[in-house]
Amino acid sequence: MKSYQTKTKKFTGTDFHEVHRKAFGLYKEIKSKTKRRPYVRSAYFKKEKVFLELFWQHLFDKKNWRDRIRRLKYYPYAIELIQKSRFEPESKENPNKRTEILHRFAGITKENDIFFVQIKEDKRTGQKWLISVFPLGK
């Protein structure tokens, strides 16, 4: 699987509220550009919309605060990867729900950290949702 090399910088900070403020600020910036659901357009999916709301729900389902901080730090990388990457993801049918396809994109940061971005696609409607972003390993 080919990986996209990002150009943005990772959010810094060790406190959840500090990192959350930066990540949610980026989300609000994207959200202010539309009247309805916030989205970014994907280069790989021929400029189709990838909705961002589900990421925040998924993030707050996590019990571990460290894991939340770790994922939030990679949020700007996820947005850039969705917008600019044309590399083919690893795609498979969701084993828990047959009407969904899960796409996993790989990326590399400036610091040479490997991370993954997961996007869920509804087969029936064709809508795509950002589910998660996480680095390789711990």
CYANA upper distance limits for C-alpha pairs under 8 A (distance plus 0.5 A):
  1 MET  CA     88 GLU  CA      7.92
  1 MET  CA     89 PRO  CA      7.62
  1 MET  CA     90 GLU  CA      7.74
  1 MET  CA    106 ALA  CA      7.89
  2 LYS  CA     87 PHE  CA      6.63
  2 LYS  CA     88 GLU  CA      7.82
  2 LYS  CA    106 ALA  CA      7.46
  3 SER  CA     87 PHE  CA      7.54
  3 SER  CA    105 PHE  CA      7.95
  3 SER  CA    106 ALA  CA      5.30
  3 SER  CA    107 GLY  CA      5.08
  3 SER  CA    108 ILE  CA      6.77
  4 TYR  CA     81 LEU  CA      7.22
  4 TYR  CA     85 SER  CA      6.46
  4 TYR  CA     87 PHE  CA      7.58
  4 TYR  CA    106 ALA  CA      7.01
  4 TYR  CA    107 GLY  CA      4.99
  4 TYR  CA    108 ILE  CA      6.48
  5 GLN  CA    107 GLY  CA      6.39
  5 GLN  CA    108 ILE  CA      5.33
  5 GLN  CA    109 THR  CA      6.55
  5 GLN  CA    110 LYS  CA      7.75
  6 THR  CA     77 TYR  CA      6.97
  6 THR  CA     80 GLU  CA      7.45
  6 THR  CA     81 LEU  CA      7.42
  6 THR  CA    107 GLY  CA      7.51
  6 THR  CA    108 ILE  CA      6.67
  6 THR  CA    109 THR  CA      5.75
  6 THR  CA    110 LYS  CA      6.89
  7 LYS  CA    109 THR  CA      7.69
  7 LYS  CA    110 LYS  CA      6.87
  8 THR  CA     76 PRO  CA      7.48
  8 THR  CA     77 TYR  CA      7.04
  8 THR  CA     80 GLU  CA      8.07
  8 THR  CA    109 THR  CA      8.42
  8 THR  CA    110 LYS  CA      8.17
  9 LYS  CA     76 PRO  CA      8.07
  9 LYS  CA     77 TYR  CA      8.18
  9 LYS  CA    109 THR  CA      8.44
  9 LYS  CA    110 LYS  CA      7.89
 10 LYS  CA     73 LYS  CA      6.22
 10 LYS  CA     74 TYR  CA      6.61
 10 LYS  CA     76 PRO  CA      7.36
 10 LYS  CA     77 TYR  CA      7.68
 11 PHE  CA     19 VAL  CA      7.03
 11 PHE  CA     22 LYS  CA      7.64
 11 PHE  CA     23 ALA  CA      8.18
 11 PHE  CA     72 LEU  CA      8.31
 11 PHE  CA     73 LYS  CA      5.31
 11 PHE  CA     74 TYR  CA      7.70
 11 PHE  CA     76 PRO  CA      8.20
 12 THR  CA     19 VAL  CA      7.28
 12 THR  CA     73 LYS  CA      7.43
 13 GLY  CA     18 GLU  CA      6.77
 13 GLY  CA     19 VAL  CA      6.33
 14 THR  CA     18 GLU  CA      7.91
 14 THR  CA     19 VAL  CA      7.78
 14 THR  CA     69 ILE  CA      8.00
 15 ASP  CA     19 VAL  CA      6.98
 15 ASP  CA     69 ILE  CA      8.14
 16 PHE  CA     20 HIS  CA      6.33
 16 PHE  CA     65 TRP  CA      7.76
 16 PHE  CA     68 ARG  CA      8.12
 16 PHE  CA     69 ILE  CA      6.09
 17 HIS  CA     21 ARG  CA      6.44
 18 GLU  CA     22 LYS  CA      7.25
 19 VAL  CA     23 ALA  CA      6.75
 19 VAL  CA     69 ILE  CA      7.18
 19 VAL  CA     72 LEU  CA      7.17
 19 VAL  CA     73 LYS  CA      7.19
 20 HIS  CA     24 PHE  CA      6.23
 20 HIS  CA     69 ILE  CA      8.07
 20 HIS  CA     72 LEU  CA      7.15
 21 ARG  CA     25 GLY  CA      6.41
 22 LYS  CA     26 LEU  CA      6.97
 23 ALA  CA     27 TYR  CA      6.86
 23 ALA  CA     72 LEU  CA      6.79
 23 ALA  CA     73 LYS  CA      7.96
 23 ALA  CA     75 TYR  CA      6.99
 23 ALA  CA     76 PRO  CA      7.86
 24 PHE  CA     28 LYS  CA      6.50
 25 GLY  CA     29 GLU  CA      6.68
 26 LEU  CA     30 ILE  CA      6.94
 26 LEU  CA     76 PRO  CA      8.20
 27 TYR  CA     31 LYS  CA      6.51
 27 TYR  CA     38 PRO  CA      8.50
 28 LYS  CA     32 SER  CA      6.47
 29 GLU  CA     33 LYS  CA      7.58
 30 ILE  CA     34 THR  CA      8.18
 30 ILE  CA     38 PRO  CA      6.86
 30 ILE  CA     39 TYR  CA      7.62
 30 ILE  CA     40 VAL  CA      8.11
 31 LYS  CA     35 LYS  CA      8.32
 31 LYS  CA     37 ARG  CA      7.78
 31 LYS  CA     38 PRO  CA      5.13
 31 LYS  CA     39 TYR  CA      7.85
 32 SER  CA     38 PRO  CA      8.45
 33 LYS  CA     38 PRO  CA      8.32
 34 THR  CA     38 PRO  CA      6.86
 37 ARG  CA     51 PHE  CA      7.38
 37 ARG  CA     52 LEU  CA      8.40
 37 ARG  CA     53 GLU  CA      7.93
 38 PRO  CA     51 PHE  CA      6.42
 38 PRO  CA     52 LEU  CA      6.44
 38 PRO  CA     53 GLU  CA      7.43
 39 TYR  CA     49 LYS  CA      6.37
 39 TYR  CA     50 VAL  CA      5.81
 39 TYR  CA     51 PHE  CA      4.72
 39 TYR  CA     52 LEU  CA      6.03
 40 VAL  CA     49 LYS  CA      6.17
 40 VAL  CA     50 VAL  CA      5.94
 40 VAL  CA     51 PHE  CA      7.18
 40 VAL  CA     52 LEU  CA      8.17
 40 VAL  CA     79 ILE  CA      7.92
 40 VAL  CA     82 ILE  CA      7.94
 40 VAL  CA     83 GLN  CA      7.11
 41 ARG  CA     47 LYS  CA      5.43
 41 ARG  CA     48 GLU  CA      5.89
 41 ARG  CA     49 LYS  CA      5.08
 41 ARG  CA     50 VAL  CA      6.52
 41 ARG  CA     82 ILE  CA      7.76
 41 ARG  CA     83 GLN  CA      6.23
 42 SER  CA     46 LYS  CA      6.99
 42 SER  CA     47 LYS  CA      5.23
 42 SER  CA     48 GLU  CA      6.17
 42 SER  CA     49 LYS  CA      6.83
 42 SER  CA     50 VAL  CA      7.10
 42 SER  CA     82 ILE  CA      5.60
 42 SER  CA     83 GLN  CA      5.12
 42 SER  CA     84 LYS  CA      7.36
 42 SER  CA     85 SER  CA      8.24
 43 ALA  CA     47 LYS  CA      5.66
 43 ALA  CA     48 GLU  CA      8.30
 43 ALA  CA     82 ILE  CA      7.32
 43 ALA  CA     83 GLN  CA      5.98
 43 ALA  CA     84 LYS  CA      5.84
 43 ALA  CA     85 SER  CA      6.47
 43 ALA  CA     86 ARG  CA      6.25
 44 TYR  CA     82 ILE  CA      8.13
 44 TYR  CA     84 LYS  CA      8.17
 44 TYR  CA     85 SER  CA      6.65
 44 TYR  CA     86 ARG  CA      4.95
 44 TYR  CA     87 PHE  CA      7.36
 44 TYR  CA     88 GLU  CA      7.82
 49 LYS  CA    127 GLN  CA      8.06
 49 LYS  CA    128 LYS  CA      7.35
 50 VAL  CA     82 ILE  CA      8.47
 50 VAL  CA    127 GLN  CA      7.81
 50 VAL  CA    128 LYS  CA      5.40
 50 VAL  CA    129 TRP  CA      5.73
 50 VAL  CA    130 LEU  CA      6.90
 51 PHE  CA    127 GLN  CA      8.49
 51 PHE  CA    128 LYS  CA      6.76
 51 PHE  CA    129 TRP  CA      5.23
 51 PHE  CA    130 LEU  CA      6.65
 52 LEU  CA     56 TRP  CA      8.05
 52 LEU  CA    129 TRP  CA      6.64
 52 LEU  CA    130 LEU  CA      5.86
 52 LEU  CA    131 ILE  CA      8.31
 53 GLU  CA     57 GLN  CA      7.38
 53 GLU  CA    129 TRP  CA      8.21
 53 GLU  CA    130 LEU  CA      8.15
 54 LEU  CA     58 HIS  CA      6.59
 54 LEU  CA    129 TRP  CA      6.98
 54 LEU  CA    130 LEU  CA      6.86
 54 LEU  CA    131 ILE  CA      6.28
 55 PHE  CA     59 LEU  CA      6.51
 55 PHE  CA    129 TRP  CA      8.33
 55 PHE  CA    130 LEU  CA      6.12
 55 PHE  CA    131 ILE  CA      5.11
 55 PHE  CA    132 SER  CA      6.23
 56 TRP  CA     60 PHE  CA      6.87
 57 GLN  CA     61 ASP  CA      6.94
 58 HIS  CA     62 LYS  CA      7.52
 58 HIS  CA    131 ILE  CA      7.12
 58 HIS  CA    132 SER  CA      7.72
 59 LEU  CA     68 ARG  CA      6.76
 59 LEU  CA     71 ARG  CA      8.40
 59 LEU  CA    132 SER  CA      8.12
 60 PHE  CA     68 ARG  CA      8.10
 62 LYS  CA     67 ASP  CA      7.89
 62 LYS  CA     68 ARG  CA      7.28
 64 ASN  CA     68 ARG  CA      7.07
 65 TRP  CA     69 ILE  CA      6.82
 66 ARG  CA     70 ARG  CA      6.62
 67 ASP  CA     71 ARG  CA      6.69
 68 ARG  CA     72 LEU  CA      6.60
 69 ILE  CA     73 LYS  CA      6.71
 70 ARG  CA     74 TYR  CA      7.47
 70 ARG  CA    134 PHE  CA      7.76
 70 ARG  CA    135 PRO  CA      8.37
 71 ARG  CA     75 TYR  CA      7.17
 71 ARG  CA    132 SER  CA      8.29
 71 ARG  CA    133 VAL  CA      6.37
 71 ARG  CA    134 PHE  CA      5.75
 71 ARG  CA    135 PRO  CA      8.04
 74 TYR  CA     78 ALA  CA      6.92
 74 TYR  CA    115 PHE  CA      8.43
 74 TYR  CA    133 VAL  CA      7.03
 74 TYR  CA    134 PHE  CA      7.29
 74 TYR  CA    135 PRO  CA      8.10
 75 TYR  CA     79 ILE  CA      6.94
 75 TYR  CA    133 VAL  CA      7.25
 76 PRO  CA     80 GLU  CA      6.78
 77 TYR  CA     81 LEU  CA      6.51
 77 TYR  CA    109 THR  CA      7.95
 78 ALA  CA     82 ILE  CA      6.64
 78 ALA  CA    117 VAL  CA      6.56
 78 ALA  CA    133 VAL  CA      6.85
 79 ILE  CA     83 GLN  CA      6.73
 80 GLU  CA     84 LYS  CA      6.49
 80 GLU  CA     85 SER  CA      8.34
 81 LEU  CA     85 SER  CA      5.66
 81 LEU  CA    107 GLY  CA      7.54
 87 PHE  CA    105 PHE  CA      8.36
 88 GLU  CA    105 PHE  CA      7.93
 89 PRO  CA    103 HIS  CA      6.32
 89 PRO  CA    104 ARG  CA      5.81
 89 PRO  CA    105 PHE  CA      5.16
 89 PRO  CA    106 ALA  CA      7.77
 90 GLU  CA    103 HIS  CA      6.17
 90 GLU  CA    104 ARG  CA      5.61
 90 GLU  CA    105 PHE  CA      7.07
 91 SER  CA    101 ILE  CA      7.24
 91 SER  CA    102 LEU  CA      6.09
 91 SER  CA    103 HIS  CA      4.87
 91 SER  CA    104 ARG  CA      6.80
 92 LYS  CA    101 ILE  CA      6.15
 92 LYS  CA    102 LEU  CA      5.96
 92 LYS  CA    103 HIS  CA      7.21
 93 GLU  CA     97 LYS  CA      8.44
 93 GLU  CA     98 ARG  CA      6.92
 93 GLU  CA     99 THR  CA      8.34
 93 GLU  CA    100 GLU  CA      6.53
 93 GLU  CA    101 ILE  CA      4.89
 93 GLU  CA    102 LEU  CA      6.53
 94 ASN  CA     98 ARG  CA      6.30
 94 ASN  CA     99 THR  CA      8.05
 94 ASN  CA    100 GLU  CA      5.98
 94 ASN  CA    101 ILE  CA      5.96
 94 ASN  CA    102 LEU  CA      6.44
 99 THR  CA    122 ASP  CA      6.65
 99 THR  CA    123 LYS  CA      5.94
 99 THR  CA    124 ARG  CA      7.42
100 GLU  CA    120 LYS  CA      7.14
100 GLU  CA    121 GLU  CA      6.04
100 GLU  CA    122 ASP  CA      5.21
100 GLU  CA    123 LYS  CA      6.04
101 ILE  CA    120 LYS  CA      6.35
101 ILE  CA    121 GLU  CA      5.58
101 ILE  CA    122 ASP  CA      7.05
101 ILE  CA    123 LYS  CA      7.36
102 LEU  CA    118 GLN  CA      7.31
102 LEU  CA    119 ILE  CA      6.36
102 LEU  CA    120 LYS  CA      5.20
102 LEU  CA    121 GLU  CA      6.82
103 HIS  CA    118 GLN  CA      6.13
103 HIS  CA    119 ILE  CA      5.58
103 HIS  CA    120 LYS  CA      6.77
103 HIS  CA    121 GLU  CA      8.14
104 ARG  CA    116 PHE  CA      6.92
104 ARG  CA    117 VAL  CA      6.12
104 ARG  CA    118 GLN  CA      5.06
104 ARG  CA    119 ILE  CA      6.97
105 PHE  CA    116 PHE  CA      6.04
105 PHE  CA    117 VAL  CA      5.62
105 PHE  CA    118 GLN  CA      6.94
106 ALA  CA    114 ILE  CA      7.63
106 ALA  CA    115 PHE  CA      6.41
106 ALA  CA    116 PHE  CA      5.13
106 ALA  CA    117 VAL  CA      7.02
107 GLY  CA    114 ILE  CA      6.27
107 GLY  CA    115 PHE  CA      5.80
107 GLY  CA    116 PHE  CA      6.61
107 GLY  CA    117 VAL  CA      8.36
108 ILE  CA    112 ASN  CA      6.07
108 ILE  CA    113 ASP  CA      6.00
108 ILE  CA    114 ILE  CA      5.13
108 ILE  CA    115 PHE  CA      6.76
109 THR  CA    113 ASP  CA      5.74
109 THR  CA    114 ILE  CA      7.11
109 THR  CA    115 PHE  CA      8.26
113 ASP  CA    135 PRO  CA      7.71
113 ASP  CA    136 LEU  CA      8.15
114 ILE  CA    135 PRO  CA      6.39
114 ILE  CA    136 LEU  CA      6.08
115 PHE  CA    133 VAL  CA      7.65
115 PHE  CA    134 PHE  CA      6.07
115 PHE  CA    135 PRO  CA      4.39
115 PHE  CA    136 LEU  CA      5.81
116 PHE  CA    133 VAL  CA      6.12
116 PHE  CA    134 PHE  CA      6.02
116 PHE  CA    135 PRO  CA      6.64
116 PHE  CA    136 LEU  CA      7.66
117 VAL  CA    130 LEU  CA      8.16
117 VAL  CA    131 ILE  CA      8.27
117 VAL  CA    132 SER  CA      6.32
117 VAL  CA    133 VAL  CA      4.94
117 VAL  CA    134 PHE  CA      7.27
118 GLN  CA    130 LEU  CA      6.72
118 GLN  CA    131 ILE  CA      6.04
118 GLN  CA    132 SER  CA      5.67
118 GLN  CA    133 VAL  CA      6.82
119 ILE  CA    128 LYS  CA      6.96
119 ILE  CA    129 TRP  CA      5.92
119 ILE  CA    130 LEU  CA      5.08
119 ILE  CA    131 ILE  CA      5.99
119 ILE  CA    132 SER  CA      7.76
120 LYS  CA    128 LYS  CA      6.04
120 LYS  CA    129 TRP  CA      5.63
120 LYS  CA    130 LEU  CA      6.97
120 LYS  CA    131 ILE  CA      6.98
121 GLU  CA    126 GLY  CA      6.61
121 GLU  CA    127 GLN  CA      6.13
121 GLU  CA    128 LYS  CA      4.87
121 GLU  CA    129 TRP  CA      6.95
122 ASP  CA    126 GLY  CA      5.63
122 ASP  CA    127 GLN  CA      5.96
122 ASP  CA    128 LYS  CA      7.04
123 LYS  CA    127 GLN  CA      8.31
